């Protein structure tokens, strides 16, 4: 089976996200070939020439060992505003070339503009197309008038996709509200793999020494992209004085980069917040020991149009490590996880910040909350079950399309 995956972010540096977990797992099957068209969104590729040459990356694994995903990044022009347009043009011809040599059995799109190309080619060649909708994509567009265009493109993809996969109940509700037939929308939850939760004790002790952790320290943990609405600066500013003068024994470990990352590092240097540690981006396989250090994991995002319906995979990864999660009252998270299942909900951003200190006085209670989250993961969020459902879904769709 040949699977073509389309996205508009960098497979090699962003995430791992849903697509990494799903397609790196499925690519380990020797009878399945997974090809991804992605985009150098972070401008990692560079050249002295105005043109960036096509690149092919083979046997890539970001979330699953020994996976065999192949990445095609087509040529494009190093000129602002023309980069994306030129990439779309070369993507179109790159896909046509792929279709002639090794025609896909199914196309799965995670993005808007690449998705439109995928839908058009799927109709031309009679190949099934799945829109894998992992976020309200139009809300991620920073320019307001372009966001409206992105919303129209989303509706186009909802209409002409053969099936739509969503990863949360909130996204399912959103798609159905776009006048999409209910039998066309399938929900496949994000998941975790318990083999990724095994802790290397030697590495763990090394990290404790690196961060000078003591038994009575209370360790906060954040992982992901440093959005300006992630609430990180507010947390640091609120507690900095009390930690510096010894009233509170907090350590704050932040894994990831992007967004306000550089600004936040400079801010912490300015206010002498030496209890805050930045690791930068880490390989997925090295994060387990960092999460193990945590007493409390944070989902401190402010409620806004982008965060309203999200349920990031990292929440499940925290819970799989038996760690309690403190989250803002994001509707998507509350609907997906529910109450008394490992996530503590704050009323608002200020309430979340204040609760950190209250929760720090009862580590045993936090351990009990973490155990509840782990039981939920065991029952509903293991990749082994989710992958069975996904394989069944695509095989059924391919068979029905051929018929």
C-alpha positions in Angstrom: 0.0 0.0 0.0 1.2 3.5 -0.9 0.1 6.4 1.4 0.7 10.0 0.5 0.6 12.5 3.4 0.4 16.2 2.9 1.3 18.9 5.5 2.5 22.5 5.6 4.9 22.4 8.5 8.4 20.9 8.9 8.2 17.1 9.6 11.8 17.1 10.8 11.7 19.9 13.4 8.1 20.5 14.5 6.3 18.2 16.8 6.2 15.2 17.1 2.5 15.6 16.4 -0.4 13.3 15.6 0.9 12.6 12.1 4.4 11.5 13.4 2.9 9.0 15.8 0.4 7.6 13.3 2.5 7.3 10.1 5.8 6.4 11.7 4.0 3.5 13.3 2.3 2.4 10.1 5.4 2.7 8.1 7.1 -0.1 10.0 4.9 -2.5 8.1 7.1 -3.7 5.2 4.0 -3.7 2.9 3.2 0.0 3.4 5.2 2.9 2.0 4.6 6.4 3.5 5.6 9.5 1.5 5.2 12.9 3.0 5.2 16.3 1.2 6.1 18.9 3.9 7.3 22.5 3.9 10.3 24.3 5.4 8.2 26.6 7.5 11.1 27.5 9.9 13.5 28.3 7.0 16.0 25.7 8.1 17.1 25.2 4.5 19.3 27.9 3.1 21.4 28.6 0.0 23.6 31.3 -1.5 21.3 31.1 -4.5 17.8 32.4 -4.6 16.6 28.9 -5.3 16.4 26.1 -2.7 16.8 22.7 -4.3 14.5 19.8 -3.7 15.4 17.6 -0.8 14.5 14.0 0.0 14.9 12.5 3.4 14.5 8.7 3.9 13.7 6.4 6.9 12.8 9.3 9.2 11.8 8.6 12.8 10.8 11.3 15.2 8.4 9.5 17.5 8.8 5.8 16.7 12.1 3.8 16.5 13.0 2.2 13.1 10.1 3.9 11.2 10.6 4.4 7.5 8.8 7.6 6.5 10.1 9.3 3.4 10.0 13.1 3.2 9.9 15.1 0.0 10.5 18.8 0.2 10.2 20.4 -3.2 12.3 23.3 -4.5 11.2 26.8 -3.8 12.3 30.5 -4.0 14.0 32.3 -1.1 11.9 35.4 -1.4 9.3 36.5 1.2 5.7 35.8 0.2 6.9 33.9 -2.8 8.4 31.0 -0.8 5.0 29.4 0.0 3.5 30.1 -3.5 6.6 28.7 -5.3 6.5 25.6 -2.9 2.9 25.0 -3.8 3.6 25.0 -7.5 6.5 22.6 -7.2 4.5 20.5 -4.8 1.8 20.1 -7.5 4.3 19.0 -10.1 6.1 16.8 -7.6 2.9 15.0 -6.7 2.1 14.5 -10.4 5.5 12.9 -10.9 4.9 10.7 -7.9 1.5 9.6 -9.2 3.0 8.5 -12.5 5.8 6.5 -10.9 4.2 5.1 -7.8 0.5 6.0 -7.6 -0.8 6.3 -4.0 -3.6 4.2 -2.8 -4.8 6.9 -0.5 -4.1 10.6 0.2 -4.2 12.0 3.7 -4.1 15.8 4.2 -3.2 17.7 7.4 -3.1 21.1 5.8 -5.1 23.6 3.8 -3.4 24.7 0.6 -1.5 21.4 0.1 -4.8 19.7 0.9 -6.6 21.5 -1.9 -3.9 20.1 -4.4 -4.5 16.7 -2.8 -8.2 16.8 -3.2 -8.0 17.9 -6.8 -5.6 15.1 -7.7 -7.6 12.6 -5.8 -10.7 13.4 -7.9 -8.6 13.3 -11.1 -7.1 9.9 -10.3 -10.0 8.4 -8.4 -8.0 8.0 -5.2 -9.7 8.4 -1.8 -8.8 11.6 0.2 -9.0 11.9 4.0 -8.8 15.3 5.7 -7.1 14.6 9.0 -8.3 17.6 11.0 -6.1 17.9 14.1 -6.8 21.6 14.8 -9.0 24.5 13.8 -6.5 25.4 11.1 -7.8 28.8 10.0 -7.3 30.1 13.5 -3.6 29.6 13.2 -3.3 32.1 10.4 -2.0 35.3 11.8 -3.3 37.7 9.1 -7.0 38.5 9.7 -8.3 38.7 6.0 -6.2 35.6 5.1 -7.8 33.8 8.0 -11.2 34.2 6.3 -9.8 32.7 3.1 -8.4 29.8 5.2 -11.8 29.2 6.6 -13.3 28.9 3.1 -10.6 26.5 2.1 -11.4 24.4 5.2 -15.0 24.2 4.2 -14.0 23.2 0.6 -12.0 20.4 2.1 -14.8 19.3 4.4 -17.1 19.1 1.3 -14.9 17.3 -1.1 -12.9 14.9 1.2 -14.1 11.3 1.2 -13.8 11.2 5.0 -12.7 13.5 7.8 -10.8 12.3 10.8 -10.9 14.5 14.0 -8.9 14.0 17.2 -11.2 15.5 19.8 -14.9 15.7 20.5 -14.7 19.5 20.2 -13.3 19.3 16.7 -16.0 16.7 15.8 -18.7 19.1 17.0 -17.1 22.0 15.0 -16.9 20.0 11.8 -20.5 18.8 12.1 -21.6 22.4 12.6 -20.1 23.1 9.1 -23.0 21.1 7.6 -20.9 18.0 7.1 -22.8 14.7 7.2 -22.2 12.8 10.4 -21.3 9.5 8.7 -18.4 11.3 7.0 -16.7 12.4 10.3 -14.7 9.8 12.2 -13.1 10.5 15.6 -9.7 8.9 16.3 -8.3 10.1 19.6 -4.6 11.1 20.0 -2.7 8.5 22.0 0.4 7.4 23.8 2.6 4.4 23.8 3.5 3.0 27.3 6.9 1.7 26.1 7.9 5.4 25.8 7.3 5.9 29.6 10.2 3.6 30.8 12.6 5.7 32.8 16.4 5.4 32.5 17.4 5.8 36.2 21.0 6.8 35.4 19.8 9.6 33.1 17.3 10.7 35.7 20.0 11.0 38.4 22.2 13.0 35.9 19.3 15.4 35.3 18.7 15.9 39.0 22.4 16.9 39.4 22.1 19.2 36.4 19.2 21.1 37.8 20.4 20.8 41.4 17.2 19.2 42.5 16.6 18.4 46.1 13.9 16.2 47.7 11.9 19.2 49.0 11.9 21.0 45.7 8.6 21.4 43.8 9.2 20.9 40.1 7.0 22.5 37.5 7.2 21.3 33.9 6.1 22.7 30.6 6.7 21.2 27.2 6.0 22.5 23.7 6.0 25.7 21.6 6.5 28.9 23.5 3.3 30.8 22.4 2.9 34.3 23.9 -0.5 33.0 25.3 1.1 30.1 27.1 1.2 32.0 30.4 4.8 31.2 31.1 6.1 34.7 31.7 3.2 35.4 34.1 3.9 32.3 36.2 7.6 33.2 36.4 7.0 36.9 37.3 4.4 35.9 40.0 6.6 33.6 41.9 10.1 34.9 41.2 10.5 37.1 44.3 9.3 34.3 46.7 11.5 31.7 45.1 14.6 34.0 45.2 14.1 34.9 48.9 13.6 31.2 49.8 9.9 31.3 50.8 9.2 28.8 48.0 11.4 26.0 46.7 10.2 25.9 43.1 12.1 24.7 40.0 10.6 25.3 36.6 11.8 23.2 33.7 10.8 24.3 30.2 11.3 22.0 27.2 10.9 23.3 23.7 11.4 26.5 21.7 9.8 28.9 19.2 7.6 31.9 19.8 8.8 34.0 22.8 11.6 31.5 23.7 14.5 33.9 23.2 12.6 36.8 24.8 11.7 34.7 27.8 15.3 33.6 28.4 16.5 37.2 28.3 13.6 38.2 30.7 14.7 35.5 33.2 18.3 36.7 33.0 17.1 40.2 33.7 15.1 39.3 36.8 17.7 36.7 37.9 15.2 33.9 37.8 17.8 31.2 38.2 15.2 28.6 39.3 13.9 28.5 35.7 15.7 26.1 33.3 15.4 26.2 29.5 16.5 23.0 27.7 15.6 24.0 24.2 14.1 21.5 21.7 14.8 17.9 22.7 14.4 14.6 20.7 11.2 12.9 21.5 13.0 9.8 22.8 14.9 11.9 25.4 11.9 13.6 27.1 10.8 10.8 29.3 13.3 11.5 32.1 12.5 15.2 32.0 8.8 14.5 32.6 9.7 12.1 35.4 11.3 15.0 37.3 8.0 16.9 37.4 5.7 17.2 40.4 3.1 19.2 38.3 2.8 19.5 34.5 1.3 22.7 33.1 -1.2 23.4 30.3 -1.3 27.1 31.2 -2.6 28.4 27.9 -4.9 31.4 28.0 -8.4 30.7 26.6 -8.7 32.2 23.1 -9.8 31.2 19.6 -6.8 29.0 19.1 -6.8 27.1 22.4 -10.6 26.8 22.8 -10.9 23.4 21.2 -7.4 21.9 21.5 -6.4 18.8 23.4 -2.7 18.5 22.8 -1.0 15.1 22.7 1.3 16.2 25.5 -1.5 16.1 28.0 -1.8 12.3 27.4 2.0 12.0 27.5 2.0 13.6 31.0 -0.8 11.4 32.2 0.9 8.2 30.8 3.8 9.1 33.1 1.4 9.3 36.1 1.9 13.1 36.3 -0.9 15.4 37.4 -1.8 18.2 35.0 -2.9 21.7 35.9 -4.8 23.2 33.0 -6.8 26.3 32.3 -10.5 25.7 31.8 -10.1 25.0 28.1 -13.4 23.6 26.7 -11.7 21.0 24.5 -9.6 19.6 27.3 -12.6 19.5 29.7 -14.8 17.7 27.2 -12.1 15.2 26.2 -10.6 14.3 29.6 -13.5 15.1 31.9 -13.3 15.7 35.6 -11.4 13.6 38.2 -9.3 12.0 35.5 -5.9 13.4 36.2 -6.4 17.0 35.1 -6.9 19.9 37.6 -8.9 22.8 36.1 -8.4 26.4 36.9 -11.1 29.0 36.5 -8.8 31.4 34.7 -5.2 32.3 34.2 -4.8 34.1 37.6 -6.5 31.1 39.4 -4.1 28.7 37.6 -1.1 30.7 38.8 -2.3 30.9 42.4 -3.2 27.2 42.5 0.4 26.2 41.8 1.5 27.3 45.3 -1.6 25.6 46.9 -0.9 22.3 45.1 2.8 22.4 46.0 2.0 21.7 49.7 0.5 18.3 49.0 2.6 16.1 46.8 0.9 12.9 47.9 -2.5 14.2 46.7 -0.9 15.1 43.4 0.4 11.6 43.0 -3.1 10.2 43.5 -4.4 12.6 40.8 -1.6 11.4 38.5 -2.6 7.7 39.0 -6.2 8.6 38.0 -4.9 10.0 34.7 -2.8 7.0 34.1 -5.9 4.7 34.4 -7.7 6.8 31.8 -4.8 6.5 29.4 -4.8 2.7 29.8 -8.5 2.5 29.1 -8.8 4.9 26.1 -5.6 6.4 24.8 -3.2 3.7 23.8 -1.8 3.9 20.2 -2.1 0.1 19.8 -5.9 0.4 19.8 -6.1 3.6 17.9 -3.8 2.2 15.1 -6.1 -0.8 14.7 -9.1 1.5 14.1 -7.1 3.7 11.7 -5.9 0.8 9.6 -9.5 -0.6 9.4 -10.8 2.9 8.4 -8.3 3.4 5.5 -8.6 -0.2 4.2 -12.4 0.1 4.2 -12.2 3.5 2.3 -9.8 2.2 -0.3 -11.9 -0.9 -0.9 -15.1 1.1 -1.2 -13.5 3.6 -3.6 -12.2 0.9 -5.9 -15.6 -0.8 -5.9 
